[in-house]
């Protein structure tokens, strides 16, 4: 059976997809990872299998008929589904029409799955609690793959604290400092479902704006006193907002590269952020993770940050911040497998441990039971196979079948 898993952002997703592929290969699957639009362009040339969408908002429903035409099963997920401000947010990101049309939905954990179960009928058999392979990367011994890059970072930058920014609503790459919600029509009639959602996102925008500028001001005032602070903006953020507002001695500390953020976290002494998923990942990697807040607001408040991140509000100066941190403990457990954590993300097994799909389906019924088909693998001429991929002009195709083969024109 072949699994197709789309990817959007290489730096954030590729390592997790490769791990998913390696584990799947050991279970008898063939896995293809590709840029989402490139995969869809070539669907009619591909061997039918399971197609996994990285999001569930609209694309699965729009493309379901096309995929089924060529014999594909449809799974969907929500790559950013760990952090939801409310049940309404879950329902917005995973609408009922998507759940009804897909074969399976891959949920982070019960926090994400429960609103779906409570509001949509007859969907229990469609939900698989499986976490996300991004978090599998943080487990032993997998996380050791980031040690070499972390050592190289320390050789270049020495000891440092790390601020991982996630102000991508206020500091959006396309429209920095512009609240696009004030011009709803330009985004289409269906993007904002009601006034409640408009109010929610407007509050998010204002809180991110206040906290980003307060954070920059705090760094500027304390730049001569604090430890070296490396700032890593979110991929969807505008870097110039940072560099234009920071002191001259801090500008070179704003770094955006293609090194996996996990390596930067492992190289750092302490990790700061403002309601950023990467601070949770930092805690799971055994680092002191601090949610640094200058303007409080309930809109971002979720229990998962309380579970994994320490919170510091309005430090007077760097000495005050440093003193408060010294009185804190790292919140994550050694292996982060516990009941509290598993409510948010399934973590007792690797992400795809439950994905054993029989193909062809028994009696034409899709199943998710243990076992393998007799035609999981087919012997083919590899030279011919790779030549065919070049002919199709595959920009990014990674096939994992006991080994990893990366092909591109």
TIVO-752092 format. One record per residue (C-alpha): chain; residue in three letters; x, y, z. Coordinates in nm, 2 decimals. Layout:
BEGIN
- A;Ala;X;Y;Z
...
This chain:
BEGIN
- A;Unk;0.00;0.00;0.00
- A;Unk;0.13;0.34;-0.09
- A;Unk;0.08;0.65;0.13
- A;Unk;0.11;1.01;-0.02
- A;Unk;0.17;1.28;0.24
- A;Unk;0.18;1.64;0.13
- A;Unk;0.43;1.90;0.27
- A;Unk;0.41;2.28;0.27
- A;Unk;0.70;2.42;0.47
- A;Unk;1.03;2.22;0.44
- A;Unk;1.19;2.35;0.76
- A;Unk;0.90;2.28;0.98
- A;Unk;0.76;1.96;0.83
- A;Unk;1.02;1.76;0.62
- A;Unk;1.20;1.58;0.91
- A;Unk;0.87;1.47;1.06
- A;Unk;0.75;1.34;0.72
- A;Unk;1.07;1.14;0.67
- A;Unk;1.04;0.98;1.02
- A;Unk;0.68;0.90;0.93
- A;Unk;0.80;0.74;0.61
- A;Unk;1.07;0.53;0.77
- A;Unk;0.84;0.39;1.03
- A;Unk;0.57;0.33;0.77
- A;Unk;0.83;0.15;0.55
- A;Unk;0.91;-0.08;0.83
- A;Unk;0.54;-0.17;0.84
- A;Unk;0.53;-0.26;0.48
- A;Unk;0.41;0.06;0.32
- A;Unk;0.56;0.27;0.04
- A;Unk;0.56;0.64;0.12
- A;Unk;0.58;0.94;-0.12
- A;Unk;0.63;1.29;0.03
- A;Unk;0.58;1.59;-0.20
- A;Unk;0.49;1.95;-0.22
- A;Unk;0.11;1.96;-0.20
- A;Unk;0.04;2.12;-0.54
- A;Unk;0.30;1.91;-0.72
- A;Unk;0.15;1.59;-0.58
- A;Unk;-0.20;1.69;-0.69
- A;Unk;-0.07;1.78;-1.04
- A;Unk;0.05;1.42;-1.09
- A;Unk;-0.23;1.23;-0.92
- A;Unk;-0.35;1.06;-1.24
- A;Unk;0.00;0.92;-1.30
- A;Unk;0.04;0.78;-0.95
- A;Unk;-0.03;0.44;-0.80
- A;Unk;-0.36;0.47;-0.60
- A;Unk;-0.32;0.47;-0.23
- A;Unk;-0.39;0.68;0.08
- A;Unk;-0.36;1.06;0.03
- A;Unk;-0.30;1.25;0.36
- A;Unk;-0.39;1.62;0.36
- A;Unk;-0.20;1.84;0.61
- A;Unk;-0.51;2.06;0.68
- A;Unk;-0.88;2.00;0.69
- A;Unk;-1.04;2.34;0.63
- A;Unk;-1.15;2.32;0.27
- A;Unk;-0.91;2.13;0.04
- A;Unk;-1.02;1.78;0.13
- A;Unk;-1.38;1.85;0.04
- A;Unk;-1.29;2.03;-0.28
- A;Unk;-1.05;1.76;-0.40
- A;Unk;-1.23;1.45;-0.28
- A;Unk;-1.41;1.38;-0.60
- A;Unk;-1.09;1.42;-0.81
- A;Unk;-0.89;1.19;-0.58
- A;Unk;-1.16;0.92;-0.57
- A;Unk;-1.18;0.93;-0.94
- A;Unk;-0.83;0.79;-0.95
- A;Unk;-0.89;0.53;-0.67
- A;Unk;-0.74;0.72;-0.37
- A;Unk;-0.85;0.69;0.00
- A;Unk;-0.86;1.03;0.17
- A;Unk;-0.72;1.11;0.51
- A;Unk;-0.70;1.46;0.66
- A;Unk;-0.52;1.61;0.96
- A;Unk;-0.45;1.96;1.10
- A;Unk;-0.08;2.03;1.11
- A;Unk;-0.14;2.33;1.35
- A;Unk;-0.42;2.16;1.54
- A;Unk;-0.24;2.13;1.87
- A;Unk;-0.31;2.49;1.98
- A;Unk;-0.68;2.58;1.96
- A;Unk;-0.82;2.88;2.15
- A;Unk;-1.17;2.72;2.19
- A;Unk;-1.40;2.44;2.07
- A;Unk;-1.53;2.68;1.81
- A;Unk;-1.18;2.71;1.67
- A;Unk;-1.15;2.33;1.63
- A;Unk;-1.49;2.32;1.45
- A;Unk;-1.38;2.61;1.22
- A;Unk;-1.05;2.44;1.13
- A;Unk;-1.21;2.09;1.08
- A;Unk;-1.56;2.15;0.94
- A;Unk;-1.83;1.88;0.94
- A;Unk;-1.83;1.86;0.56
- A;Unk;-1.46;1.76;0.57
- A;Unk;-1.51;1.49;0.84
- A;Unk;-1.81;1.35;0.64
- A;Unk;-1.62;1.31;0.32
- A;Unk;-1.28;1.18;0.43
- A;Unk;-1.21;0.82;0.52
- A;Unk;-1.01;0.91;0.84
- A;Unk;-0.92;1.22;1.04
- A;Unk;-0.58;1.20;1.22
- A;Unk;-0.63;1.39;1.55
- A;Unk;-0.36;1.52;1.78
- A;Unk;-0.55;1.40;2.09
- A;Unk;-0.88;1.42;2.27
- A;Unk;-0.87;1.79;2.31
- A;Unk;-0.90;1.83;1.94
- A;Unk;-1.12;1.52;1.89
- A;Unk;-1.38;1.58;2.16
- A;Unk;-1.54;1.90;2.00
- A;Unk;-1.57;1.70;1.67
- A;Unk;-1.73;1.41;1.85
- A;Unk;-1.97;1.63;2.05
- A;Unk;-2.09;1.84;1.75
- A;Unk;-2.08;1.60;1.45
- A;Unk;-2.29;1.29;1.43
- A;Unk;-2.16;0.93;1.35
- A;Unk;-1.79;1.02;1.31
- A;Unk;-1.63;0.81;1.59
- A;Unk;-1.50;0.55;1.35
- A;Unk;-1.34;0.82;1.14
- A;Unk;-1.11;0.96;1.41
- A;Unk;-0.77;0.82;1.49
- A;Unk;-0.59;0.96;1.79
- A;Unk;-0.23;0.96;1.68
- A;Unk;-0.05;1.28;1.78
- A;Unk;0.19;1.42;1.52
- A;Unk;0.53;1.30;1.40
- A;Unk;0.67;1.65;1.47
- A;Unk;0.66;1.55;1.84
- A;Unk;0.80;1.20;1.77
- A;Unk;1.11;1.38;1.66
- A;Unk;1.15;1.50;2.02
- A;Unk;1.17;1.15;2.17
- A;Unk;1.48;0.95;2.24
- A;Unk;1.68;0.84;2.05
- A;Unk;1.53;1.03;1.75
- A;Unk;1.61;1.37;1.89
- A;Unk;1.99;1.30;1.88
- A;Unk;1.98;1.36;1.50
- A;Unk;1.98;1.73;1.59
- A;Unk;2.29;1.72;1.81
- A;Unk;2.55;1.78;1.54
- A;Unk;2.37;2.09;1.40
- A;Unk;2.32;2.22;1.76
- A;Unk;2.70;2.18;1.82
- A;Unk;2.77;2.37;1.50
- A;Unk;2.54;2.65;1.60
- A;Unk;2.71;2.68;1.94
- A;Unk;3.05;2.69;1.77
- A;Unk;2.93;2.99;1.56
- A;Unk;2.73;3.18;1.82
- A;Unk;2.85;3.06;2.15
- A;Unk;2.61;3.04;2.45
- A;Unk;2.28;3.21;2.40
- A;Unk;1.91;3.23;2.49
- A;Unk;1.66;3.18;2.21
- A;Unk;1.34;3.38;2.14
- A;Unk;1.11;3.20;1.90
- A;Unk;0.86;3.45;1.76
- A;Unk;0.50;3.36;1.66
- A;Unk;0.35;3.71;1.59
- A;Unk;0.23;3.61;1.24
- A;Unk;-0.11;3.76;1.27
- A;Unk;0.02;4.11;1.35
- A;Unk;0.35;4.08;1.17
- A;Unk;0.22;3.89;0.87
- A;Unk;0.48;3.85;0.59
- A;Unk;0.23;3.98;0.33
- A;Unk;0.07;4.26;0.53
- A;Unk;0.28;4.34;0.84
- A;Unk;0.10;4.56;1.09
- A;Unk;-0.23;4.54;0.89
- A;Unk;-0.54;4.39;1.05
- A;Unk;-0.69;4.22;0.74
- A;Unk;-1.01;4.16;0.93
- A;Unk;-1.11;4.52;0.87
- A;Unk;-1.15;4.44;0.50
- A;Unk;-1.34;4.12;0.51
- A;Unk;-1.47;4.14;0.15
- A;Unk;-1.12;4.12;0.01
- A;Unk;-1.08;3.78;0.17
- A;Unk;-1.41;3.63;0.05
- A;Unk;-1.74;3.59;0.22
- A;Unk;-1.68;3.26;0.38
- A;Unk;-1.35;3.31;0.56
- A;Unk;-1.51;3.47;0.87
- A;Unk;-1.82;3.29;0.97
- A;Unk;-1.97;3.54;1.21
- A;Unk;-1.90;3.84;1.43
- A;Unk;-1.78;3.62;1.71
- A;Unk;-1.49;3.50;1.50
- A;Unk;-1.41;3.85;1.38
- A;Unk;-1.39;3.97;1.74
- A;Unk;-1.16;3.67;1.83
- A;Unk;-0.91;3.74;1.56
- A;Unk;-0.92;4.11;1.61
- A;Unk;-0.83;4.05;1.98
- A;Unk;-0.55;3.82;1.87
- A;Unk;-0.41;4.08;1.63
- A;Unk;-0.41;4.35;1.90
- A;Unk;-0.25;4.13;2.16
- A;Unk;0.02;4.02;1.93
- A;Unk;0.09;4.38;1.83
- A;Unk;0.12;4.50;2.19
- A;Unk;0.33;4.20;2.30
- A;Unk;0.56;4.21;2.00
- A;Unk;0.64;4.58;2.04
- A;Unk;0.67;4.54;2.42
- A;Unk;0.91;4.25;2.37
- A;Unk;1.13;4.46;2.13
- A;Unk;1.13;4.75;2.37
- A;Unk;1.23;4.52;2.66
- A;Unk;1.52;4.37;2.45
- A;Unk;1.63;4.72;2.35
- A;Unk;1.63;4.86;2.70
- A;Unk;1.83;4.55;2.83
- A;Unk;2.05;4.47;2.54
- A;Unk;2.37;4.56;2.73
- A;Unk;2.28;4.35;3.03
- A;Unk;2.12;4.04;2.91
- A;Unk;2.27;3.72;2.77
- A;Unk;2.30;3.70;2.40
- A;Unk;1.94;3.66;2.26
- A;Unk;1.90;3.50;1.92
- A;Unk;1.56;3.58;1.77
- A;Unk;1.40;3.33;1.53
- A;Unk;1.09;3.48;1.35
- A;Unk;0.81;3.26;1.24
- A;Unk;0.83;3.16;0.87
- A;Unk;0.51;3.37;0.80
- A;Unk;0.65;3.68;0.97
- A;Unk;0.82;3.99;0.82
- A;Unk;1.18;4.00;0.93
- A;Unk;1.21;4.37;0.87
- A;Unk;0.97;4.45;1.15
- A;Unk;1.23;4.31;1.39
- A;Unk;1.54;4.45;1.23
- A;Unk;1.39;4.80;1.18
- A;Unk;1.29;4.83;1.55
- A;Unk;1.57;4.66;1.73
- A;Unk;1.89;4.83;1.85
- A;Unk;2.19;4.81;1.62
- A;Unk;2.36;4.56;1.85
- A;Unk;2.07;4.33;1.83
- A;Unk;1.99;4.34;1.45
- A;Unk;2.24;4.07;1.36
- A;Unk;2.08;3.84;1.62
- A;Unk;1.76;3.81;1.41
- A;Unk;1.83;3.48;1.22
- A;Unk;1.61;3.31;0.96
- A;Unk;1.77;3.00;0.80
- A;Unk;1.67;2.65;0.69
- A;Unk;1.81;2.47;1.00
- A;Unk;1.55;2.28;1.19
- A;Unk;1.42;2.48;1.49
- A;Unk;1.49;2.17;1.71
- A;Unk;1.86;2.22;1.66
- A;Unk;1.84;2.58;1.76
- A;Unk;1.64;2.48;2.07
- A;Unk;1.90;2.21;2.17
- A;Unk;2.18;2.47;2.13
- A;Unk;2.01;2.73;2.34
- A;Unk;2.03;2.77;2.72
- A;Unk;1.68;2.89;2.76
- A;Unk;1.39;2.94;2.52
- A;Unk;1.13;3.23;2.53
- A;Unk;0.82;3.30;2.32
- A;Unk;0.47;3.43;2.33
- A;Unk;0.22;3.14;2.30
- A;Unk;0.44;2.97;2.05
- A;Unk;0.42;2.59;1.99
- A;Unk;0.80;2.58;1.97
- A;Unk;0.82;2.67;2.34
- A;Unk;0.62;2.35;2.41
- A;Unk;0.87;2.16;2.19
- A;Unk;1.15;2.32;2.39
- A;Unk;1.01;2.20;2.71
- A;Unk;0.98;1.85;2.57
- A;Unk;1.34;1.87;2.47
- A;Unk;1.43;1.94;2.83
- A;Unk;1.48;2.31;2.81
- A;Unk;1.36;2.59;3.03
- A;Unk;1.07;2.72;2.83
- A;Unk;0.92;3.06;2.92
- A;Unk;0.60;3.22;2.80
- A;Unk;0.71;3.59;2.82
- A;Unk;0.40;3.81;2.85
- A;Unk;0.38;4.19;2.87
- A;Unk;0.01;4.24;2.79
- A;Unk;-0.22;3.97;2.93
- A;Unk;-0.52;3.85;2.75
- A;Unk;-0.74;3.54;2.77
- A;Unk;-0.77;3.49;2.40
- A;Unk;-0.45;3.28;2.38
- A;Unk;-0.48;3.12;2.72
- A;Unk;-0.49;2.74;2.68
- A;Unk;-0.41;2.46;2.93
- A;Unk;-0.13;2.31;2.73
- A;Unk;0.09;2.61;2.78
- A;Unk;0.03;2.59;3.16
- A;Unk;0.13;2.22;3.14
- A;Unk;0.46;2.27;2.96
- A;Unk;0.57;2.63;2.98
- A;Unk;0.65;2.86;3.27
- A;Unk;0.49;3.20;3.25
- A;Unk;0.66;3.53;3.34
- A;Unk;0.46;3.85;3.33
- A;Unk;0.60;4.21;3.29
- A;Unk;0.95;4.17;3.42
- A;Unk;1.09;4.51;3.53
- A;Unk;1.43;4.45;3.37
- A;Unk;1.66;4.17;3.27
- A;Unk;1.78;4.12;3.63
- A;Unk;1.42;4.07;3.74
- A;Unk;1.36;3.83;3.45
- A;Unk;1.67;3.63;3.53
- A;Unk;1.58;3.61;3.90
- A;Unk;1.23;3.49;3.83
- A;Unk;1.37;3.22;3.60
- A;Unk;1.61;3.09;3.86
- A;Unk;1.31;3.02;4.09
- A;Unk;1.14;2.80;3.82
- A;Unk;1.17;2.44;3.73
- A;Unk;1.16;2.28;3.38
- A;Unk;0.81;2.15;3.35
- A;Unk;0.84;1.86;3.11
- A;Unk;0.89;1.50;3.23
- A;Unk;1.18;1.30;3.11
- A;Unk;0.98;1.11;2.84
- A;Unk;0.66;1.33;2.84
- A;Unk;0.44;1.02;2.83
- A;Unk;0.17;1.09;3.08
- A;Unk;-0.21;1.12;3.11
- A;Unk;-0.21;1.50;3.12
- A;Unk;-0.01;1.54;2.81
- A;Unk;-0.19;1.26;2.61
- A;Unk;-0.51;1.46;2.63
- A;Unk;-0.35;1.72;2.41
- A;Unk;-0.14;1.49;2.19
- A;Unk;-0.13;1.11;2.17
- A;Unk;0.23;1.03;2.27
- A;Unk;0.25;0.67;2.39
- A;Unk;0.33;0.54;2.04
- A;Unk;0.48;0.69;1.73
- A;Unk;0.25;0.90;1.51
- A;Unk;0.16;0.63;1.26
- A;Unk;0.17;0.33;1.49
- A;Unk;-0.21;0.29;1.44
- A;Unk;-0.20;0.33;1.07
- A;Unk;-0.20;-0.03;0.94
- A;Unk;-0.43;-0.02;0.63
- A;Unk;-0.52;-0.34;0.44
- A;Unk;-0.52;-0.30;0.06
- A;Unk;-0.71;-0.41;-0.13
- A;Unk;-0.98;-0.37;0.13
- A;Unk;-1.14;-0.68;0.26
- A;Unk;-1.47;-0.73;0.08
- A;Unk;-1.44;-0.38;-0.07
- A;Unk;-1.46;-0.23;0.28
- A;Unk;-1.19;0.00;0.41
- A;Unk;-1.03;-0.14;0.73
- A;Unk;-0.78;-0.03;0.98
- A;Unk;-0.69;-0.37;1.12
- A;Unk;-0.35;-0.53;1.18
- A;Unk;-0.19;-0.72;0.90
- A;Unk;-0.03;-0.67;0.56
- A;Unk;-0.15;-0.73;0.21
- A;Unk;0.03;-0.98;-0.02
- A;Unk;0.10;-0.70;-0.27
- A;Unk;0.25;-0.44;-0.03
- A;Unk;0.57;-0.45;-0.25
- A;Unk;0.62;-0.50;-0.62
- A;Unk;0.96;-0.57;-0.78
- A;Unk;1.04;-0.30;-1.04
- A;Unk;1.34;-0.18;-1.23
- A;Unk;1.48;0.10;-1.02
- A;Unk;1.66;0.27;-1.31
- A;Unk;1.34;0.28;-1.52
- A;Unk;1.15;0.40;-1.22
- A;Unk;1.38;0.69;-1.15
- A;Unk;1.40;0.78;-1.51
- A;Unk;1.02;0.80;-1.52
- A;Unk;1.02;1.04;-1.22
- A;Unk;1.26;1.27;-1.40
- A;Unk;1.04;1.26;-1.71
- A;Unk;0.75;1.37;-1.50
- A;Unk;0.96;1.66;-1.36
- A;Unk;0.90;1.58;-1.00
- A;Unk;1.02;1.89;-0.81
- A;Unk;1.02;1.70;-0.48
- A;Unk;0.95;1.34;-0.45
- A;Unk;1.09;1.13;-0.16
- A;Unk;1.01;0.76;-0.17
- A;Unk;1.08;0.56;0.14
- A;Unk;1.08;0.19;0.11
- A;Unk;1.34;0.05;0.34
- A;Unk;1.57;0.32;0.22
- A;Unk;1.54;0.69;0.13
- A;Unk;1.56;0.80;-0.24
- A;Unk;1.54;1.17;-0.32
- A;Unk;1.48;1.25;-0.68
- A;Unk;1.45;1.58;-0.86
- A;Unk;1.52;1.70;-1.21
